[in-house]
Amino acid sequence: MNEPRYRDAAEKAADFLLEKMKRKDGRLMHRYRDGEVAITGFIEDYAFFTHGLFDLYEATFDARYLEEANFFLKDMFRIFWDEAGGGFFLTGKDAEKLIARTKELYDGAIPSGNSVATLSLLRVGRLTMDRQMEDWARSTLDAFSADLDKFPAGYPQMLMALDFAIGPSREIVIAGEKEDTEAKEMIREIYSLFLPNKVVGLHPSGEDGKRIRALSPFMENQKSIDGKSTAYVCKNYVCDFPTTDIAKLKQLLEK
């Protein structure tokens, strides 16, 4: 939509949560009121926040948001994963002890934490080349496969995750600087098309480049050509020939 005010509002919201509702030990909290933070976060808090952080990375290409999404997803698995039956419990293992720890899957007006978490694991895992993270997502799909088979209409968000997992999906990398005119045009072209099963990364130079490569080793070889912003369109980390031409990029995206 090319609306900077929406991006700015999203950054402001994310930065508030990271500053005020991420405990010193990294635990995400559930409530903030009049300066008081209370109640440890539920699976929905982790799932939706990581989903938003990854969206924000793809909108700003600020590696900090990808770092935070990566951290929270790994912490989410540690705190909420059901070792016996698979899937994510509603409450963390550090929460108040209840008679039973429940797991929710049904996608109503608001999708379930399990569904959103599964897609987030797939997206972040794909861009960071973290096979373990994608395995966690597939284990969640396996855990709820009987429910999906019995009543698929009840789980549209989980079906989106399943569609991503089955593929094909794409990894798209722009090697260049985010303020470069050509890079902006390439990014605009990517987002002008309906490509739901994709992840998009930016590989800049300098310290920012080192930071993103530490998160995503896949981008190590995605380099600009002749100093120009260069697009790489890949499937399962196998890339077409890179291009510096917008028209050629569109052809690759529409294949």
Order of alpha helices (4+ residues) and beta strands (2+ residues): alpha-beta-beta-alpha-alpha-alpha-alpha-alpha-alpha-beta-alpha-beta-alpha-beta-beta-alpha
